[in-house]
Amino acid sequence: MIVDVSLRPGIADPEGATIERALPALGFTGVRAVRAGKTFRLVIDAPDEATALERARALAERLLSNPVIEDATVRAGES
């Protein structure tokens, strides 16, 4: 399972802003609206994919993200 966690729209993203400011000095122009996030790759033992997705969603909501300021998306994928 793959869990992507990102800040909700409207929440300040100082890491993304720092990256965006550094890009021109590194020769990258025309890049804007940089947002940083986290990706977690999990192997979940479950009888089927639907159960594994359900467990990953619960884990994302309870531990891997702060639901007040972050959104978490869960998808099946290689770990």
C-alpha positions as CSV (number, residue, x, y, z in Angstrom):
1,M,0.0,0.0,0.0
2,I,1.1,3.6,-0.7
3,V,-0.1,6.4,1.5
4,D,0.5,10.0,0.3
5,V,0.1,12.8,2.9
6,S,0.0,16.4,1.9
7,L,-1.0,19.7,3.5
8,R,-4.6,20.8,2.8
9,P,-5.1,23.7,0.5
10,G,-4.7,27.0,2.4
11,I,-2.3,25.6,5.0
12,A,1.1,27.3,4.8
13,D,3.8,25.1,3.5
14,P,7.2,26.5,4.6
15,E,9.1,23.5,3.2
16,G,7.6,23.9,-0.2
17,A,8.2,27.7,-0.1
18,T,11.9,27.2,0.7
19,I,12.3,24.7,-2.2
20,E,10.5,27.1,-4.5
21,R,12.8,30.0,-3.6
22,A,15.9,27.9,-4.1
23,L,15.0,26.6,-7.6
24,P,16.1,29.7,-9.7
25,A,19.5,29.6,-8.1
26,L,19.8,25.9,-9.2
27,G,18.8,26.8,-12.7
28,F,15.2,25.7,-12.6
29,T,12.9,28.4,-13.8
30,G,9.2,28.4,-14.4
31,V,8.4,26.3,-11.4
32,R,5.8,27.6,-9.0
33,A,3.3,26.5,-6.4
34,V,5.6,23.9,-4.8
35,R,4.0,21.8,-2.1
36,A,5.9,19.3,0.0
37,G,4.5,16.0,1.3
38,K,5.3,12.6,2.6
39,T,4.9,9.1,1.0
40,F,4.7,5.9,3.1
41,R,5.0,2.5,1.6
42,L,3.5,-0.3,3.6
43,V,3.2,-4.1,3.4
44,I,-0.1,-5.1,5.0
45,D,-1.0,-8.7,5.6
46,A,-4.7,-9.0,4.8
47,P,-7.0,-11.6,3.2
48,D,-7.7,-9.3,0.2
49,E,-6.8,-5.9,-1.2
50,A,-10.0,-4.2,0.0
51,T,-9.2,-5.1,3.6
52,A,-5.6,-4.0,3.2
53,L,-6.8,-0.6,1.8
54,E,-9.2,-0.2,4.7
55,R,-6.5,-0.9,7.2
56,A,-4.1,1.5,5.4
57,R,-6.7,4.2,5.5
58,A,-7.3,3.8,9.2
59,L,-3.5,3.8,9.8
60,A,-3.2,7.0,7.7
61,E,-6.0,8.8,9.6
62,R,-4.9,7.7,13.1
63,L,-1.1,7.8,12.8
64,L,0.5,9.0,9.6
65,S,-1.4,12.2,9.1
66,N,-2.8,15.1,11.1
67,P,-6.4,15.2,9.7
68,V,-6.8,18.8,10.9
69,I,-4.2,20.1,8.4
70,E,-3.3,17.2,6.1
71,D,-5.0,15.0,3.6
72,A,-4.0,11.4,3.1
73,T,-4.7,9.3,0.1
74,V,-4.2,5.5,0.0
75,R,-3.7,3.3,-3.0
76,A,-2.5,-0.1,-3.8
77,G,1.0,-0.3,-5.1
78,E,4.4,-2.0,-4.7
79,S,6.0,-1.3,-1.4
